[in-house]
Amino acid sequence: MFGPPFRAYVYRIYGQHWCFNVTSESRGYGAAVLIRALEPDEGIALMQMRRGVDDLRDLCRGPARLAQALDIDRRLDGGDLRTGPELLLLPPDRPAGAVRTSRRIGISLAAHRLLRFYERGSPYLSGPKSLSP
């Protein structure tokens, strides 16, 4: 997490699930964005096989589900997300909808801070619906 920006920061949580973050500050400053969910667009059959589910909504909704669907684990930690090759950040195919904020999920320290960003109305969000009006 203290590396240069746009790097994959991958770690295990609860000793069993992988989480994927994008480092977001200059080297030496510990800051990253947890990727909690995404809308499946390509490679859906492969993601469904990895997850063992057919429902698109539950395919990548939640950080552990997302990592499993995309086959993200420790081997991708530190990868440059601008050049890939395994993980690559690309511009969206469509304009984003309205972006909203809410309190973060699963933390107690500074939980009141509005640091969770999401696309309003997306059925692919993780967390309770009360956090995504």
GROMACS elastic network, one bead per residue, 0.5 to 0.9 nm:
[ bonds ]
;  ai    aj funct       b0    kb
    1     4     6  0.82681   500
    1     5     6  0.88728   500
    1     7     6  0.82992   500
    1     8     6  0.83842   500
    1     9     6  0.58000   500
    1    10     6  0.88207   500
    1    21     6  0.83400   500
    1    22     6  0.82272   500
    1    23     6  0.57710   500
    1    24     6  0.84781   500
    1    25     6  0.89167   500
    1    27     6  0.86435   500
    1    28     6  0.84580   500
    1    29     6  0.78520   500
    1    30     6  0.52135   500
    1    31     6  0.60819   500
    1    32     6  0.62291   500
    1    78     6  0.86362   500
    2     5     6  0.87089   500
    2    23     6  0.75741   500
    2    25     6  0.80073   500
    2    26     6  0.77438   500
    2    27     6  0.55467   500
    2    29     6  0.52317   500
    2    31     6  0.69061   500
    2    32     6  0.86175   500
    3     6     6  0.89265   500
    3     7     6  0.72778   500
    3     9     6  0.88146   500
    3    23     6  0.70847   500
    3    24     6  0.89677   500
    3    25     6  0.80781   500
    3    26     6  0.70052   500
    3    28     6  0.61489   500
    3    29     6  0.75814   500
    3    30     6  0.76958   500
    3    78     6  0.78505   500
    4     7     6  0.65779   500
    4    23     6  0.68810   500
    4    24     6  0.76300   500
    4    25     6  0.66282   500
    4    26     6  0.51127   500
    4    28     6  0.77019   500
    4    29     6  0.86089   500
    5     8     6  0.88910   500
    5    22     6  0.74649   500
    5    25     6  0.52188   500
    5    26     6  0.57895   500
    5    27     6  0.71051   500
    5    31     6  0.88444   500
    5    32     6  0.84058   500
    5    80     6  0.85434   500
    6    22     6  0.57338   500
    6    23     6  0.53304   500
    6    24     6  0.62302   500
    6    25     6  0.84495   500
    6    79     6  0.84817   500
    6    80     6  0.61057   500
    6    81     6  0.54601   500
    6    82     6  0.66882   500
    6    89     6  0.85619   500
    7    21     6  0.81797   500
    7    22     6  0.56353   500
    7    23     6  0.53036   500
    7    24     6  0.80726   500
    7    77     6  0.78078   500
    7    78     6  0.53524   500
    7    79     6  0.54054   500
    7    81     6  0.55154   500
    7    82     6  0.81438   500
    8    20     6  0.67393   500
    8    21     6  0.58460   500
    8    22     6  0.50986   500
    8    23     6  0.65211   500
    8    76     6  0.67682   500
    8    77     6  0.52611   500
    8    79     6  0.52404   500
    8    80     6  0.65803   500
    8    81     6  0.65398   500
    8    87     6  0.80848   500
    9    19     6  0.81929   500
    9    20     6  0.59964   500
    9    22     6  0.59491   500
    9    23     6  0.64602   500
    9    32     6  0.76632   500
    9    34     6  0.88913   500
    9    74     6  0.86699   500
    9    76     6  0.80645   500
    9    77     6  0.51356   500
    9    78     6  0.58133   500
    9    79     6  0.80348   500
   10    18     6  0.66605   500
   10    19     6  0.56125   500
   10    21     6  0.62171   500
   10    22     6  0.86836   500
   10    72     6  0.77532   500
   10    73     6  0.65075   500
   10    74     6  0.58038   500
   10    75     6  0.85028   500
   10    76     6  0.69860   500
   10    78     6  0.76877   500
   11    17     6  0.82718   500
   11    18     6  0.55934   500
   11    19     6  0.55225   500
   11    20     6  0.70042   500
   11    21     6  0.85169   500
   11    73     6  0.76161   500
   11    74     6  0.66285   500
   11    77     6  0.77663   500
   12    15     6  0.58108   500
   12    16     6  0.63472   500
   12    17     6  0.53645   500
   12    19     6  0.61887   500
   12    73     6  0.82479   500
   12    74     6  0.81005   500
   13    16     6  0.61464   500
   13    17     6  0.52824   500
   13    18     6  0.61817   500
   13    19     6  0.69538   500
   13    64     6  0.86546   500
   14    17     6  0.66270   500
   15    18     6  0.86179   500
   17    63     6  0.85252   500
   17    64     6  0.54546   500
   17    65     6  0.85326   500
   17    67     6  0.80935   500
   17    68     6  0.82656   500
   17    73     6  0.88744   500
   18    63     6  0.76149   500
   18    64     6  0.56460   500
   18    65     6  0.87530   500
   18    66     6  0.89281   500
   18    67     6  0.59844   500
   18    68     6  0.75652   500
   18    72     6  0.70827   500
   18    73     6  0.59352   500
   18    74     6  0.78200   500
   19    34     6  0.74180   500
   19    35     6  0.77764   500
   19    36     6  0.83140   500
   19    63     6  0.55372   500
   19    64     6  0.57917   500
   19    65     6  0.89687   500
   19    66     6  0.81297   500
   19    67     6  0.61531   500
   19    72     6  0.80001   500
   19    73     6  0.79596   500
   20    33     6  0.85109   500
   20    34     6  0.60996   500
   20    35     6  0.58952   500
   20    36     6  0.80826   500
   20    63     6  0.69892   500
   20    64     6  0.83754   500
   20    66     6  0.82797   500
   20    67     6  0.65326   500
   20    72     6  0.72893   500
   20    73     6  0.82333   500
   20    77     6  0.85089   500
   21    32     6  0.58728   500
   21    33     6  0.51584   500
   21    35     6  0.55836   500
   21    36     6  0.87403   500
   22    31     6  0.86039   500
   22    32     6  0.52395   500
   22    33     6  0.51583   500
   22    34     6  0.66465   500
   22    35     6  0.74374   500
   22    81     6  0.80956   500
   23    26     6  0.85250   500
   23    30     6  0.79196   500
   23    31     6  0.59193   500
   23    33     6  0.64092   500
   23    34     6  0.89192   500
   24    29     6  0.88854   500
   24    30     6  0.83589   500
   24    31     6  0.56256   500
   24    33     6  0.67985   500
   25    28     6  0.82461   500
   25    29     6  0.60888   500
   25    30     6  0.71566   500
   25    31     6  0.58080   500
   25    32     6  0.73823   500
   26    29     6  0.58843   500
   26    30     6  0.83858   500
   26    31     6  0.86173   500
   27    30     6  0.79352   500
   34    63     6  0.76973   500
   35    38     6  0.78784   500
   35    62     6  0.84084   500
   35    63     6  0.63476   500
   35    66     6  0.82087   500
   36    60     6  0.82124   500
   36    61     6  0.68607   500
   36    62     6  0.50169   500
   36    64     6  0.81291   500
   36    65     6  0.88445   500
   36    66     6  0.72247   500
   36   125     6  0.77963   500
   36   126     6  0.64430   500
   36   127     6  0.89058   500
   37    60     6  0.54028   500
   37    62     6  0.52522   500
   37    63     6  0.61471   500
   37    65     6  0.81931   500
   37    66     6  0.60983   500
   37   124     6  0.66407   500
   37   125     6  0.59322   500
   37   126     6  0.60765   500
   38    41     6  0.89371   500
   38    59     6  0.88065   500
   38    60     6  0.57279   500
   38    61     6  0.66275   500
   38    62     6  0.85951   500
   38    66     6  0.73029   500
   38   124     6  0.63404   500
   38   125     6  0.73823   500
   39    56     6  0.82314   500
   39    57     6  0.79107   500
   39    59     6  0.86233   500
   39    60     6  0.70479   500
   39    61     6  0.82195   500
   39   122     6  0.82403   500
   39   123     6  0.83736   500
   39   124     6  0.57399   500
   39   125     6  0.84181   500
   40    43     6  0.78411   500
   40    44     6  0.64232   500
   40    47     6  0.86197   500
   40    56     6  0.69815   500
   40    57     6  0.84097   500
   40    59     6  0.74766   500
   40    60     6  0.70378   500
   40   124     6  0.85425   500
   41    44     6  0.67650   500
   42    45     6  0.84788   500
   43    46     6  0.54532   500
   43    47     6  0.63066   500
   43    48     6  0.87071   500
   44    47     6  0.50510   500
   44    48     6  0.60272   500
   44    49     6  0.85585   500
   44    56     6  0.80988   500
   44    59     6  0.85828   500
   44    69     6  0.88341   500
   45    48     6  0.50545   500
   45    49     6  0.62092   500
   45    50     6  0.87192   500
   45    54     6  0.85542   500
   46    49     6  0.50862   500
   46    50     6  0.62671   500
   46    51     6  0.86699   500
   46    69     6  0.78131   500
   46    70     6  0.86545   500
   47    50     6  0.50831   500
   47    51     6  0.61259   500
   47    52     6  0.82484   500
   47    53     6  0.85641   500
   47    59     6  0.71263   500
   47    60     6  0.85106   500
   47    68     6  0.79685   500
   47    70     6  0.64332   500
   47    71     6  0.83252   500
   48    51     6  0.51710   500
   48    52     6  0.55363   500
   48    53     6  0.52928   500
   48    54     6  0.57292   500
   48    55     6  0.81704   500
   48    56     6  0.81682   500
   48    59     6  0.67264   500
   48    69     6  0.70365   500
   49    52     6  0.50940   500
   49    53     6  0.71152   500
   49    54     6  0.84028   500
   49    69     6  0.81930   500
   50    53     6  0.82565   500
   50    68     6  0.65970   500
   50    69     6  0.55841   500
   50    70     6  0.80762   500
   50    71     6  0.75977   500
   51    54     6  0.84972   500
   51    59     6  0.69092   500
   51    60     6  0.89654   500
   51    65     6  0.73143   500
   51    68     6  0.63929   500
   51    69     6  0.56457   500
   52    59     6  0.89052   500
   53    56     6  0.80897   500
   53    58     6  0.76434   500
   53    59     6  0.67754   500
   54    57     6  0.88669   500
   54    58     6  0.81970   500
   54    59     6  0.74516   500
   55    58     6  0.56086   500
   55    59     6  0.63310   500
   56    59     6  0.50692   500
   56    60     6  0.77581   500
   56    61     6  0.89851   500
   56   124     6  0.82197   500
   57    60     6  0.71731   500
   57    61     6  0.66698   500
   57   123     6  0.64957   500
   57   124     6  0.53346   500
   57   125     6  0.84238   500
   58    61     6  0.52349   500
   58    62     6  0.81911   500
   58    65     6  0.78370   500
   58   124     6  0.73537   500
   58   126     6  0.89771   500
   59    62     6  0.87113   500
   59    65     6  0.65626   500
   59    66     6  0.70295   500
   59    69     6  0.67179   500
   59   124     6  0.85801   500
   60    63     6  0.75041   500
   60    64     6  0.82048   500
   60    65     6  0.51837   500
   60    67     6  0.77722   500
   60    68     6  0.82250   500
   60    69     6  0.63922   500
   60    70     6  0.84039   500
   60   124     6  0.73750   500
   60   125     6  0.87891   500
   60   126     6  0.86144   500
   61    64     6  0.83749   500
   61    65     6  0.61951   500
   61    66     6  0.63052   500
   61   124     6  0.56725   500
   61   125     6  0.58554   500
   61   127     6  0.83220   500
   62    65     6  0.53682   500
   62    66     6  0.60336   500
   62    67     6  0.86767   500
   62   124     6  0.89244   500
   62   125     6  0.76277   500
   62   127     6  0.73655   500
   63    66     6  0.51396   500
   63    67     6  0.62443   500
   63    68     6  0.86895   500
   63   126     6  0.81026   500
   64    67     6  0.51708   500
   64    68     6  0.61916   500
   64    69     6  0.85954   500
   65    68     6  0.51196   500
   65    69     6  0.60443   500
   65    70     6  0.85729   500
   66    69     6  0.51565   500
   66    70     6  0.61721   500
   66    71     6  0.83732   500
   66    72     6  0.82020   500
   67    70     6  0.52495   500
   67    71     6  0.57734   500
   67    73     6  0.71241   500
   68    72     6  0.62627   500
   68    73     6  0.81751   500
   69    72     6  0.78338   500
   72    75     6  0.77655   500
   72    76     6  0.64929   500
   72    77     6  0.86814   500
   72    87     6  0.86864   500
   73    76     6  0.59597   500
   73    77     6  0.72979   500
   74    77     6  0.51869   500
   74    78     6  0.88779   500
   75    78     6  0.85111   500
   75    79     6  0.87168   500
   76    79     6  0.56364   500
   76    86     6  0.74037   500
   76    87     6  0.77347   500
   78    81     6  0.88428   500
   79    82     6  0.89149   500
   79    83     6  0.85181   500
   79    84     6  0.68739   500
   79    85     6  0.83798   500
   79    86     6  0.80085   500
   79    87     6  0.73939   500
   80    83     6  0.57580   500
   80    84     6  0.58348   500
   80    85     6  0.83164   500
   80    87     6  0.78265   500
   80    88     6  0.77626   500
   81    84     6  0.53208   500
   81    85     6  0.80935   500
   81    86     6  0.84814   500
   81    87     6  0.57711   500
   81    89     6  0.54886   500
   81    90     6  0.88709   500
   82    85     6  0.88422   500
   82    87     6  0.84294   500
   82    88     6  0.58016   500
   82    89     6  0.59320   500
   82    90     6  0.79677   500
   83    86     6  0.89367   500
   83    87     6  0.82204   500
   83    88     6  0.63896   500
   83    89     6  0.83354   500
   84    87     6  0.50160   500
   84    89     6  0.81123   500
   85    88     6  0.65680   500
   90    93     6  0.87833   500
   91    94     6  0.87004   500
   92    95     6  0.67678   500
   92    96     6  0.77090   500
   96    99     6  0.75929   500
   96   119     6  0.70739   500
   97   119     6  0.57589   500
   97   120     6  0.65667   500
   97   121     6  0.82229   500
   97   122     6  0.86715   500
   98   118     6  0.83748   500
   98   119     6  0.57392   500
   98   120     6  0.55349   500
   98   121     6  0.84614   500
   99   117     6  0.66196   500
   99   118     6  0.55572   500
   99   120     6  0.58798   500
  100   116     6  0.82279   500
  100   117     6  0.57348   500
  100   118     6  0.55002   500
  100   119     6  0.62493   500
  100   120     6  0.60734   500
  100   132     6  0.78396   500
  100   133     6  0.82962   500
  101   114     6  0.57007   500
  101   115     6  0.65370   500
  101   116     6  0.53661   500
  101   118     6  0.63894   500
  101   119     6  0.88426   500
  101   131     6  0.86305   500
  101   132     6  0.79605   500
  102   105     6  0.89920   500
  102   112     6  0.84943   500
  102   113     6  0.77806   500
  102   115     6  0.64805   500
  102   116     6  0.52084   500
  102   117     6  0.67306   500
  102   118     6  0.82892   500
  102   131     6  0.59875   500
  102   132     6  0.70160   500
  102   133     6  0.88320   500
  103   110     6  0.89835   500
  103   111     6  0.60302   500
  103   112     6  0.54535   500
  103   113     6  0.55437   500
  103   115     6  0.60123   500
  103   116     6  0.58022   500
  103   117     6  0.89036   500
  103   131     6  0.72410   500
  104   107     6  0.68217   500
  104   108     6  0.89713   500
  104   110     6  0.86907   500
  104   111     6  0.58073   500
  104   112     6  0.74216   500
  104   113     6  0.71394   500
  104   114     6  0.66976   500
  104   115     6  0.59718   500
  104   116     6  0.51659   500
  104   117     6  0.88909   500
  104   131     6  0.87179   500
  105   108     6  0.86929   500
  105   111     6  0.76152   500
  105   116     6  0.78993   500
  105   127     6  0.69693   500
  105   128     6  0.89161   500
  105   131     6  0.87522   500
  106   111     6  0.83655   500
  107   110     6  0.77939   500
  107   111     6  0.59104   500
  108   111     6  0.51621   500
  108   112     6  0.85896   500
  109   112     6  0.83693   500
  110   113     6  0.58060   500
  111   114     6  0.80256   500
  111   115     6  0.87923   500
  112   115     6  0.86962   500
  113   116     6  0.84642   500
  114   117     6  0.80058   500
  118   121     6  0.88654   500
  118   122     6  0.80648   500
  118   125     6  0.73039   500
  118   132     6  0.75744   500
  119   122     6  0.58384   500
  119   125     6  0.81247   500
  119   132     6  0.86798   500
  120   123     6  0.89693   500
  120   132     6  0.69984   500
  120   133     6  0.70751   500
  121   124     6  0.88306   500
  121   125     6  0.86760   500
  121   132     6  0.79207   500
  121   133     6  0.77571   500
  122   125     6  0.61441   500
  123   126     6  0.88216   500
  125   128     6  0.87133   500
  125   129     6  0.84148   500
  125   132     6  0.78600   500
  126   129     6  0.83256   500
  126   132     6  0.89588   500
  127   130     6  0.84112   500
  127   131     6  0.70702   500
  127   132     6  0.81415   500
  128   131     6  0.57030   500
  128   132     6  0.73068   500
  129   132     6  0.51945   500
  129   133     6  0.69397   500
  130   133     6  0.62838   500
